[in-house]
Amino acid sequence: MSKGNSMEPIFRHALARRSLLRLTLAAGAMGVSPFAFAQGGAAPKRGGTLTIGADADPIGFDPGTLTAFSSYDMTSLLYTGLLRWNADMKIEPDLAAGYEQPNDTTYVFRLRGGVKFHNGQAFDAEDVKYTFERILNPATASPNLTIFSAIKSVTVVDPMTVRFELNAPNAAFLNYLATNPVGVIVPRGVSDLATKPVGTGPFTFVSYEPNQQCTLKANPNYYERGQPYLDTVVFRFFKDQASITSALRSKAIDMTWFKDPKVSAQIVRTAPDLVSAPGKTTRTFPVWMNMKAKPLNDVRVRRALSLATDRKACLETVLGGSGKVAAMVPESHVGGYDGVGEMPYYKTSAAEAKKLLADAGYPSGIDLGEYIVVAANPLDVSCAQILQQQWAEAGIKVAIKPMETAPLIQMWLKGEYPTLLSVALSWSPDPDAIVSRMLSTNPSGKAQGMADTELDKMIVDARTLLDPAKRAAAYMAIQKRIADQAYVLDIYQYPLRWEAWWGYAKGYVALAANIRSFVRTAWLDK
């Protein structure tokens, strides 16, 4: 078996998992998750409904085609994959009972037996093969096609064994497999997953009422003994922070999260029974540019925008300093890549921006038209307004256009916005997932107008580096090239959400991934 770096997340914690064996056996005999005991306190109580306040409706439930983060809370409870992230954000087996890596490009997974999908269909290796061949089929239009493009073949060895062959070593492969919804398994023969999701997760789908709520119920056939403890999970959808805050204070909801650190700090200070879990720095706020036509196909105009941007002022004004100036890869990213440092064209100089515009043929300034932002996120709108003022000092005009999330994302993915658009990136399992958006062969890159063969090679080569130090250096070089060409303006990075829940909700763990997969271990003491 290879002992390359890509295997370290599992090997490094093997002893820790073995140390829980006696605990697992004792807890399992009582039908209780050992995780509950690891949290301390009494044995979990069964039953009840956990109501979670959400700030946006899901946009579909098919993990193979999802692009909206608002769907991930539900997919994290409906579906599972071969691997998963544990409470410490380390990889561990899930639908896989274990695996071997005979060489740098081969992975052989042994599957759990006795697992059923929510429709009663037995899970086996054919479903694994179907899932990934579906992702890799261009007709599916999966946003995950590029990140799994390293897969050469998926072979069913026997009903409980599946083999992946990769085209080249890929340090990100296991991270992708562990990530929900990217690496989750769907049942073969089921076509309407977007509205009728069928997975192997701890909860099953009951109903979705747009702008109202989504209801899930406990999966009686879930394969982890004793879980879940809750009978029902209800996601209630709110359109603004004030409504969520009011619902939490009145205990109309048991759990939620906040986008604004100032709001989170205030409500937690005034409610001592609330458990607060500030998020890790996982979100980046970028300004995407349509470079397929004038004027943003000219690097001088793009560089002028970057030089006209005072990123630190945006950070201080919008977030009160709760974050840091950013490049593409967040500092708390799995792998420890710090994507800031010295970046080209990150200094602020309206004079130099004006000179570049004049060189590009715009001596009197330029009007870039609409700058589209997510209406439902006040922080994004506030930052856009500050950028509008900053750019105006360099002679760059924009008109801010707040827009609903679903149509905005479609415009972004298709590259159908006139010039500028901001949609923030949530947590990603690997730096490759972020920078791969800039590949000229990626649908996202094509939509934006990317055509940089040198950058393409840098991104593809970085995937094959199994040495962490070499990977870190490669991603820093990639980010510097992106900043030098000003393909995207990254403004700042900060925690995507600040989670909060009432103390009677026990056994829950907030993850850096900002998904609620540990609702499976949550229980109510009220």
N, C-alpha and C positions, 0 to 999 in steps of 0.2 A: 504494500500500500504506500502511495506517495505521502510524504509528510510536508508538502509544500505549504506556503503561507495561506493559500486559499482554504486549507483544511483547519487552520488554527482555531477559528471560533468554536468548533465542536470539540476538538481534542483538548483545548485549554480548559474546558469546563467538565471533562469527563469525570474527574475525581469528585468534583462538587456534586454532580448528579448521583454518583455511586454513594456518596455520603448521605443522600436522602433516601436510600433504599429501605432502611428499617422504618423510617418515618412513613414512606409510601405504603409499605405492607400493613403497618398498624392502622393507618388512616383508611386504606382500601377495604379493610375488613369491616369497617363501620359504614362504608359507602360515602366517605367524606374525602374531599380533595386534600392531599398533604399540603397544598399551597396555603389552605386556610390556617393550618397549624403553624406554618412558617411565618404567618402574619402575627401570630400570638393571639391569646384570648380564647374564648369559649368556642365550641364547635358551631359552625354556621347553622342558621335557621333556614328552613326550606319554605318556598312559596313567596307570594307577594308580587307586586308590580313595581318595577323601577321606571320612573318617568324622567326622561332626559330632554333638556331644552336644547334645541339645535338652531343655528342661525341661518340655515338655508335648506331648502328642499333637496332631496337626492335627484340626480339627473340620470335615471336608469339604474339597473341592478346587474347588468351583464358585465362581469369582471374583464372579459376579453375586449370590450369596447369602451370602457369607462375613461373619461378624462376629467370628471368633476370630483374634487375632494369631498364635496358634500355627500357623496354616495358611500364613502369609505367606512363611515361608522356602521352602516348596515352590512356592507360586505364583510366586515371584520367579524361579524357574528353569524352570518349566513354561510360563509365559505371557509374552507381550510385548505392548506397546501402541503406539499411534502415536508417542508420545514417551516419554522416560525421563529419570531423574535421573542425571547423570554423577558422577564421583568427587568433584567439588567441589559437589555438590548444586545444579547448574545444569541447566536443561532442554536436551535435545538430541533430534534425530529418532531414531526407532527403526524401526517398521514404516512410518512416513512417510519419504519421501525428502526432503520439504520441504513448506512450506505458505505460503499467502498470506493476508493479512487485508485484504480490500477495504474494509471498514468496521468499526466497533466491535462489530458483532453478527454478522459473517460470517467463517468460516474455511474455506479450501479446501485440502485435504490431497492431495498427490501421493504415491502409495504405492510402496513397493519392489516391483519385479517379481521373479518367480521364487520367491516364498516359499511354502512348503508347511506345512500343519498336520501334526502328528505322525501323523495317520491317512492322510496322502498327499493330502488335499484341498487344492487350490490356494487361496491367500489372495487375496481381491480386495475391492473396495469394498462388495459385498453383505454380506460378513461384518461390516464396520464398521457398516453400517446395522442389520443384525440385532442386533448386540451392544447397541447403545444403545436400540433400540426394545424389546428384551427387558428392559433395566434399567428403562425408563420404564413398562413394563406392570405395573400394580398386582398382577396375578396372580402375577408373579415374586416379589413380596415382597422386593425388593432393598433392602438398607440404603443403596444408592447412589442411589435414586430422587430423594431430596430434593436432593442436591448436583448432580445433573444436570437438575434441573427447569427450568433456564434454557434447555434445548434446545427450540427450536420445531419444528425438522425436521432430518432427516438425509437428504440426497439423493445418490443415485448419479449422478454426472455421466458417468462412463464406468467401465469395469472397474478402472482404476487411479487414479480421482479421486473424492473424496467431499467434499460440502459440508455444513457445519453452519451452521444459522441459529439464533441465540439470540433470546429474547424481549427481552433488554435487555443492555447491556454487562455483562460478568462477569469481574472481575479474577482470579477463582480458576480459571477454566475450563481453562487450559493446565496449571496445577499438578495439577488432578485427572486430566487425560489422561495425565500423566507418571507417575502413581502406581500401583504394583502393590500389590494387585490391582484397585484401583478402576477404572482406565482400560484394562485389558487387553482384547484382542480374542479372542472365542471363535468357533468355527466354526458356521455355520448348519447345522441338521439333526442336530446331536449333542445328545442330551437328558440323558444320565447323566454330567454333568461332576462331580458331587459325589463319585462313587466311581471314575470312569474319566476323569480329566482329559485333555483334548486341547488343546494350545496350539501356539504357534510358537516356544517358548523353546529355549534351548541344551540342555536335558535333557528326556527323555521319561519317563513314568511306567512303573515296573515292578511295584511291589507296595507294599502297606501292611499291616503286621501290628500291630494295636492293642497298645499298651504295649511294643512291641518295637522296630520300625524301619520306615522308609520308604525304598525304594530307587529311585533314578533312574539312567538311563544316558544317555550322550552322544547327542545328536541328530545323526545323520550328515548331515542336510539343513539344519542351522542356517545361516542366511544370512550370518553374519559369518565371513568366510574365516579358517580356522585355529582357530576356537573351536568348542567348548571343548577344553581340553587333557586334562582328566581323562576316564577311561573311565566311571567310576561315582561317584555321590555317595550316601552312606548317612547318613540321620539316625537316630541311636539315641536312644531316649526314656528319660529318667531321672525319678524321682519326687522326688528331693531333691538339695540342693546338695552334700551329702557324697559321694553316688554319682558325681556329675559330676566333682567334684574328684579323686576317686580314679581315675576313668577317664582323666582328662587326665594326671595324674601318671604313670600306667602306660603312657601312649600308646596305650591302647585306643581313644581318640578323638584326632583331630588338631586339633580346633577346638571351641570352645564359647563360652558367655558366662555371666556371673554376674549375679545380681540384686543381690547385696549387695556394696557397695564395699569393705567391710572384708575379706570373703572374697577378693575379687579382689586386693586389695593384698597380702595375705598370701601367696597362692600365687605371684604374680609375683615377689615378693622372694626366694622360695626356689627359683625355677627360672629362671635367667638366660637360658636358651634360648627362653623363651616370649616371643612378641610380644604386647604389651598395647596395647589401643586403648580407653581410657576413652570412654564414650559422651558424647554431648552431651545437654543438658537437654531432654528431649522428653516425659517421662512425668509426668502429673499424677495425684495420688491424691485422688479425690473421695469424698464420702459422698452418694449419691443418695437422694432422699426421695420416697416415694409420697404425693403431695398430693391424691389423689382423694377422700380421706375424712379424718375427724378422726383424730388431732389436728393432722396436718401440713398440713391445708388452711388453718390459721391462721398467718399470717405471724409473729405474736408468738412462737409456739412455735418456728418455724424460726429466727428471730432469736435466741431464747434459746440454741438449740444452738450457733449461731455465736459468741455472746458467751462461752459456756462452754468454748470450744475454745482451747487454747493451742498455736497452730500451730508456733511457734518451738520449744517444748519437744518436740513430736513430731519435728520435723526433727533436733534435736540428739540425741535419744535413739535414734531408729531408724536414722538415716543418718550420725550423727557429723558433721552439718553439710554433707554432700555434696549440696547442693541449695539450695533457697530457698523461703520461704513463697510460696504460689501463689494466683493466680486461675485462670481456665480456660485461658488461652493461654500455653504455655511460652515462656520468654525466648529460646530458640534457634530458635524457629519460623521457617520460611521467610517472609521479609518483615520480620523483625526486630521483631516485636511483643513488647513486654515486658508481660506480663499481671499484674504485681504492683502496685507503687505503693500509694497510699492507698485502701483499699477499705472500704466501710461494714461495720460490725459485725465488723471483724477484730480489734479490741482484745479483751483477755481480761478479763472481769468477771463473776464468779459472782454477785455481788450484783445487777447489772443483769439478768442472766439470770433470777434468781429473781423479780424484780419483773415482768418480762414474762410469766413463767409465771403469776404471781398475777393479772395483768390478764386473762390468757386463761382464767382460771377454774381454775387449778391451784395454789392457795396452798401446798399441802403437797408439791409436786413432781409428777412424772409418770413413769409406766412406759411406755416405748415398745416394750417387747417385744424381739423378735429383731433383732439387727444382723448381717446376713449378709455374710461376707467369703470371699475365695478361699482355700481351705485350702492350695493348693499354693504360695502365696507367703508365706513366713514374715514378710517385711517388712510386708505388709498386715495380717497377723494381729497383729503386734507393735504397729502403729500403732492398730489397733482397740482393743487392750487399754489403751493409754494414753488414748485418747479415752473409753473406758468409765470410767476413773478420774477424768478431768477433769470429765466431765458429771455424775458422781455428786456432786461438790462443789456443783453448782448444783441438785441434787435431781432430776436426770434419770437414770433407770435404763434400762439396756439389757442384754440377754443375748446375748453373742457366739455366732454360729453359723457355724463354718467349713464350707464346702461345696465339692464338686467343681465344676470350672470350667464344664463344658458345661451342667448344669442351672441353675447360677447365672446364666449369660448369658441363658438362655431366660427365666428369671424376670424379669431386668432388662428385656429387650426387650419383654416382654408386660406389665410393670408388675404382676406377680403376687406381689411381696414385700410383707410386712405394713407395714413402715414405712421401715427404713433398709437400704441395701445399698451395698457398695463394690466396684466393678470399675474398675480404673484405665484411663486412656486412653493409648494408645501414640501414636507420632508421627503427625501428620496433615500433609497437603501444604499446608494453608492454614488460617488462623484460622476461616474460614467452616465448615470441616468439623467444627470443635469446637462452636462456638456454635449451629450449625444444629440440633444435637440438642435445643435448648431451644425450637424453634419449636412452636407449638401444632398446626401442620399436619404435623409430622414424626411418624412412628410412635413414635420414642423419646420425643418431647415429650408425645404423647397418652398413652403408657403411664405417664408420670410424673405426668400431670395438669396439664400446662401450659395456661394460658388467658390469655395476656398479649398483647393485640393491639398495644400500644405497643412491646413488645420484638420482636414479629414484624416490625413495620415497620422497626425499627432494623436487624435482621439482614438483611432483604431489601434495604434501601437500601444497606447497607455493601458488598454484592456488586458494585454498579454503580460504585463509586469506583475509578477507575484511577490516581489520584494517591496515591503511597505514604504521604505525610504525612497526608492526609485519611483514608485507610484506617486508619492507626494510631490516630488520634483517635477514629474511629468504633468500633473494637473496644475501646478503653479505656472508652468510654461504655457499650457493651453489657455489659462485664464488671462495671462499677460497678452497673448496674441489677440484674444477676443477684445480685450480692453484697448489694445493698440489700434485695432481696426474699428473699434466702437460699433460692433455688431449688435450689441444690446447695452443699454445703460443700466447697470445695477446700482441702486441707490443705497440701500441699507439691508441688514439682516437682523432678525429678531425672532423671539418665540412666536410661533403661529397662534397658539392659544395659551391662556392661563386657565387651568381647570379648577373647578370648585364643586364640592358636594357636601351635603349634610352628614354629620358624624355618624348618623344611624345607618348609613350605607357603608358596610364593611367589606373587606377583602378585595377592594378595587385598587388597581395600580395604574397611574398615569404614565404613558409611554412617550418617549421622544418622538416616536412616529406619529403621535397625535391621532391614533385610532383607539377605539375602545374595546379591544379584544379581551381585556381582562374583566369585562362585564360577566364573562363566563364564570368567574370565581367570586363575583359580588353577591352579597346577601344583605337582607334588611333586618335591623334590630330595633323595631318600633312597634 
